[in-house]
């Protein structure tokens, strides 16, 4: 099994900013040795380590170096300066042999312009990612940002895009649209995949419940199919709502109605294939 989305951070190395209501629980170190026993307990053999800091150089290099030391980290999704195609190209060349770089994420959720992703220079950089065989992890948290991801998928069809955290389903509001229709449109793009996980802004406003999540996860699974959906914990952020074991077992329980092959896809094979682990 592969956990396709988790983080590490060390508070002495970088400055991290958390919502006030979460800072008391997140403002400490979360390291490989904290996660390792959780993985063993749940039978998870490998992970994908995801960038944390918004537009901060250096973290990607640190994570790549770490991936060469920590056996369970199978791949790193880092940050590159996508606004500058020349700098992106140089970074891709520089980092090629440093570690297990499999993708890039930019926190479009933090950008005031919901169309940030559609700037010509960014689109050019996304083309460079596609040519290098890299994945782009997209993290929209509202409908306007989601629209930009859909347009980027059309404009760079060779780019594999992984939608983080179910595309921010309106679980706290017990809503449905426009999320449900945007998920259907995303599924029409064969270059897009989906992470079965929950993001910070939802966790902050919602008490973790597998049953409440099921409606949204089943919609995504029905449309994308198990071959384009991957299990992900979003540890340690998910600890605001549930333990690692509760999260992973909860994800697995939502797959009970699938065939053994389809369960294997969601729990690991999809991540291995999409990220080239």
C-alpha positions as CSV (number, residue, x, y, z in Angstrom):
1,X,0.0,0.0,0.0
2,X,1.1,3.6,-0.8
3,X,0.1,6.7,1.1
4,X,0.1,9.2,-1.8
5,X,0.1,12.4,0.3
6,X,1.7,13.4,3.5
7,X,4.1,16.1,4.9
8,X,7.1,16.5,7.2
9,X,8.2,19.7,8.9
10,X,10.8,20.9,11.3
11,X,10.0,24.2,13.1
12,X,13.7,25.1,13.7
13,X,14.4,25.0,9.9
14,X,11.5,27.1,8.5
15,X,8.7,29.4,9.6
16,X,5.3,27.8,9.2
17,X,2.0,29.6,9.3
18,X,-1.1,27.8,10.6
19,X,-4.7,28.9,11.3
20,X,-4.9,30.1,14.9
21,X,-7.3,27.3,15.8
22,X,-4.8,24.6,14.6
23,X,-1.5,26.1,15.5
24,X,-1.3,24.5,19.0
25,X,-1.6,21.1,17.4
26,X,0.5,21.6,14.3
27,X,3.3,23.9,15.5
28,X,5.7,21.2,16.4
29,X,8.0,18.8,14.4
30,X,6.5,16.0,12.4
31,X,9.3,13.7,11.2
32,X,9.9,10.4,9.5
33,X,10.3,8.7,12.9
34,X,6.9,10.0,13.9
35,X,5.2,8.6,10.8
36,X,7.1,5.3,10.6
37,X,5.2,3.4,13.4
38,X,1.9,4.6,11.9
39,X,2.8,3.1,8.5
40,X,3.8,-0.2,10.1
41,X,0.6,-0.4,12.1
42,X,-1.5,0.1,8.9
43,X,0.6,-2.0,6.6
44,X,1.6,0.9,4.4
45,X,4.9,0.2,2.6
46,X,5.6,3.5,0.8
47,X,4.7,7.2,0.6
48,X,4.7,10.3,-1.5
49,X,6.1,13.3,0.4
50,X,4.4,16.6,-0.5
51,X,5.8,20.2,-0.3
52,X,4.5,22.4,2.5
53,X,5.8,25.9,2.2
54,X,4.4,28.5,-0.2
55,X,7.0,29.7,-2.7
56,X,10.0,29.0,-0.4
57,X,13.2,27.7,-2.0
58,X,15.2,25.0,-0.3
59,X,12.4,22.8,1.0
60,X,12.3,20.7,-2.2
61,X,16.1,20.0,-2.0
62,X,15.7,19.1,1.7
63,X,13.0,16.6,0.8
64,X,14.9,15.1,-2.0
65,X,17.9,14.5,0.2
66,X,15.6,13.0,2.8
67,X,14.1,10.7,0.2
68,X,17.5,9.1,-0.3
69,X,17.8,8.4,3.4
70,X,14.2,7.3,4.4
71,X,13.3,4.0,2.8
72,X,9.5,4.4,2.8
73,X,9.6,7.8,0.9
74,X,9.2,6.6,-2.7
75,X,8.7,10.0,-4.3
76,X,8.7,13.7,-3.6
77,X,6.3,16.4,-4.9
78,X,8.2,19.6,-4.5
79,X,7.9,23.3,-5.4
80,X,9.4,25.0,-8.5
81,X,9.1,28.6,-9.6
82,X,6.5,28.0,-12.3
83,X,6.0,31.7,-12.9
84,X,9.5,31.7,-14.5
85,X,9.9,29.0,-17.2
86,X,13.6,29.5,-17.5
87,X,14.1,29.1,-13.7
88,X,11.8,26.0,-13.8
89,X,13.8,24.4,-16.6
90,X,17.1,25.1,-14.7
91,X,15.6,23.6,-11.5
92,X,14.4,20.5,-13.3
93,X,17.9,20.0,-14.7
94,X,19.6,20.7,-11.4
95,X,17.4,18.4,-9.4
96,X,17.2,15.5,-11.8
97,X,19.7,13.4,-10.0
98,X,19.3,14.6,-6.5
99,X,16.5,12.4,-5.4
100,X,13.1,11.0,-6.2
101,X,11.4,14.1,-7.6
102,X,8.1,12.8,-9.2
103,X,6.0,16.0,-9.3
104,X,5.5,19.7,-8.5
105,X,2.8,21.5,-6.4
106,X,2.1,25.2,-6.2
107,X,-0.4,26.3,-3.5
108,X,-2.9,27.9,-5.9
109,X,-5.2,27.8,-2.8
110,X,-3.0,30.6,-1.4
111,X,-3.1,32.8,-4.5
112,X,-5.5,35.8,-4.5
113,X,-6.0,35.4,-8.3
114,X,-8.0,32.2,-9.0
115,X,-6.6,32.3,-12.6
116,X,-2.9,32.3,-11.4
117,X,-2.4,28.9,-13.0
118,X,-3.4,30.2,-16.4
119,X,-0.8,32.8,-16.8
120,X,1.2,32.2,-20.0
121,X,4.5,31.8,-18.2
122,X,2.9,29.2,-15.8
123,X,1.4,27.3,-18.7
124,X,4.8,27.2,-20.4
125,X,6.3,25.8,-17.2
126,X,3.5,23.2,-17.0
127,X,4.5,22.1,-20.5
128,X,8.1,21.7,-19.2
129,X,6.8,19.5,-16.4
130,X,4.9,17.3,-18.9
131,X,8.0,17.0,-21.1
132,X,10.1,15.9,-18.1
133,X,7.5,13.3,-17.1
134,X,6.5,15.2,-13.9
135,X,3.1,15.3,-12.3
136,X,1.4,18.5,-11.3
137,X,-0.5,18.4,-8.0
138,X,-3.4,20.8,-8.0
139,X,-5.0,22.0,-4.8
140,X,-8.1,24.1,-5.5
141,X,-10.3,25.1,-2.6
142,X,-13.1,26.9,-4.4
143,X,-15.0,26.7,-7.7
144,X,-13.0,29.5,-9.4
145,X,-9.7,27.8,-8.7
146,X,-11.1,24.5,-9.8
147,X,-12.1,26.1,-13.1
148,X,-8.5,27.1,-13.7
149,X,-7.3,23.5,-13.1
150,X,-9.8,22.3,-15.6
151,X,-8.6,24.8,-18.2
152,X,-5.0,24.0,-17.5
153,X,-5.8,20.3,-18.2
154,X,-7.2,21.3,-21.6
155,X,-4.3,23.6,-22.5
156,X,-1.6,21.1,-21.4
157,X,-3.1,17.7,-22.3
158,X,0.2,15.9,-22.0
159,X,0.5,16.9,-18.3
160,X,-0.6,14.4,-15.6
161,X,-2.6,16.4,-13.0
162,X,-3.5,15.0,-9.6
163,X,-6.4,16.8,-7.9
164,X,-5.6,17.0,-4.2
165,X,-8.1,16.2,-1.4
166,X,-11.1,15.3,-3.6
167,X,-11.1,18.8,-5.1
168,X,-12.4,20.3,-1.8
169,X,-15.9,18.8,-1.4
170,X,-18.4,20.9,0.5
171,X,-18.6,18.5,3.4
172,X,-18.9,21.0,6.2
173,X,-21.8,22.7,4.4
174,X,-23.3,19.3,3.5
175,X,-23.4,20.8,0.0
176,X,-23.1,19.2,-3.5
177,X,-22.8,21.7,-6.4
178,X,-20.9,23.1,-8.1
179,X,-18.3,20.6,-6.8
180,X,-20.1,17.5,-8.1
181,X,-20.4,18.8,-11.7
182,X,-16.8,20.0,-11.6
183,X,-15.7,16.6,-10.5
184,X,-17.6,15.1,-13.5
185,X,-15.9,17.5,-15.9
186,X,-12.5,16.7,-14.4
187,X,-13.1,13.0,-14.9
188,X,-13.5,13.6,-18.6
189,X,-9.9,14.6,-18.8
190,X,-7.9,11.4,-19.0
191,X,-4.8,13.2,-17.8
192,X,-6.4,13.9,-14.4
193,X,-6.4,11.7,-11.3
194,X,-7.7,12.2,-7.8
195,X,-6.6,11.8,-4.2
196,X,-9.0,10.3,-1.7
197,X,-8.1,12.6,1.2
198,X,-9.3,15.7,3.0
199,X,-7.6,19.1,3.1
200,X,-7.0,21.5,6.0
201,X,-9.8,23.9,5.3
202,X,-12.4,21.1,5.5
203,X,-10.8,19.4,8.5
204,X,-10.9,22.7,10.4
205,X,-14.7,23.0,9.9
206,X,-15.8,19.4,10.1
207,X,-15.8,16.5,12.6
208,X,-14.1,13.5,10.8
209,X,-16.8,11.0,9.8
210,X,-16.3,8.2,7.3
211,X,-20.1,8.0,6.7
212,X,-20.3,11.7,5.8
213,X,-17.3,11.4,3.6
214,X,-18.7,8.4,1.7
215,X,-21.2,10.3,-0.4
216,X,-18.3,12.4,-1.9
217,X,-15.7,9.7,-2.2
218,X,-18.2,7.4,-4.0
219,X,-19.0,10.2,-6.5
220,X,-15.4,10.6,-7.3
221,X,-14.8,6.8,-7.5
222,X,-17.8,6.3,-9.8
223,X,-16.5,9.0,-12.2
224,X,-12.8,8.6,-12.1
225,X,-12.7,4.8,-11.6
226,X,-10.2,3.1,-9.2
227,X,-7.5,3.4,-11.8
228,X,-7.4,7.2,-11.3
229,X,-8.1,7.4,-7.6
230,X,-5.4,7.0,-4.9
231,X,-5.6,6.8,-1.1
232,X,-3.9,9.6,0.8
233,X,-3.8,10.5,4.5
234,X,-2.7,14.2,4.5
235,X,-0.8,13.4,7.7
236,X,-0.1,15.2,10.0
237,X,-2.8,17.7,9.0
238,X,-5.5,15.0,9.3
239,X,-4.6,14.7,13.0
240,X,-6.8,17.7,13.6
241,X,-9.7,15.3,13.0
242,X,-8.6,11.7,13.4
243,X,-5.6,9.5,14.1
244,X,-3.5,8.1,11.2
245,X,-4.9,4.7,11.8
246,X,-8.5,6.0,11.9
247,X,-7.9,7.8,8.6
248,X,-6.3,4.9,6.8
249,X,-8.8,2.4,8.0
250,X,-11.6,4.8,7.1
251,X,-10.4,5.1,3.6
252,X,-10.1,1.4,3.3
253,X,-13.6,0.9,4.6
254,X,-15.0,3.0,1.8
255,X,-13.6,0.6,-0.7
256,X,-15.2,-2.5,0.7
257,X,-17.7,-2.8,-2.2
258,X,-14.9,-2.9,-4.8
259,X,-13.2,-5.9,-6.3
260,X,-9.8,-7.0,-4.9
261,X,-8.1,-5.6,-7.9
262,X,-9.9,-2.2,-7.6
263,X,-9.0,-2.0,-3.9
264,X,-5.4,-2.6,-4.7
265,X,-5.5,0.1,-7.3
266,X,-6.8,2.8,-4.9
267,X,-4.6,1.6,-2.1
268,X,-1.4,1.7,-4.0
269,X,-1.2,0.7,-7.7
270,X,-2.7,4.0,-9.0
271,X,-0.2,6.1,-7.1
272,X,2.7,3.9,-8.3
273,X,1.6,4.2,-11.9
274,X,0.7,7.9,-11.9
275,X,3.8,9.0,-10.1
276,X,6.1,6.4,-11.6
277,X,7.2,5.2,-8.2
